[in-house]
Amino acid sequence: QVQVVESGGGLVQPGESLRLSCAASGSTWNVWAIGWFRQAPGKEREEVSCIITSDGSIYYADSVKGRFTISRDNAKDTVYLQMNSLKPEDTAIYYCAASVIVGGPLKWYAADEYDYWGQGTQVTVSS
């Protein structure tokens, strides 16, 4: 079993930054990838970013490329999502998820390839 807990959400103005954290616990040696997803009110959940823990490969959705940066601290079993130049359309609940698929998910953007999900953290970008 793996548990993941998000933190760091909040209310910011357009153009500002936030850093989200995803802390993993439990059988973390089984985790091959950590992904970030988000869901805005009235919209479907969408992928944001992913990091493959075995080789450090990183993926971003086009909507956040160049503004968001995913990173990890192996010693703390924590993955971060640095979000810069935030826009109102980034407003959503952000979820992190852990994949125990050996080698990482074939489709990093597919939610059903992740096995353990956090409760989410709200990010609101508004003036």
Sequence and secondary structure as in RCSB ss.txt:
>XXXX:A:sequence
QVQVVESGGGLVQPGESLRLSCAASGSTWNVWAIGWFRQAPGKEREEVSCIITSDGSIYYADSVKGRFTISRDNA
KDTVYLQMNSLKPEDTAIYYCAASVIVGGPLKWYAADEYDYWGQGTQVTVSS
>XXXX:A:secstr
 EEEEEE  EEE TT  EEEEEEEEESGGG  EEEEEEE TTS  EEEEEEETTT  EEE TTTTTTEEEEEEGG
GTEEEEEE S  GGG EEEEEEEE STT  SSTT GGG  EE   EEEEE  
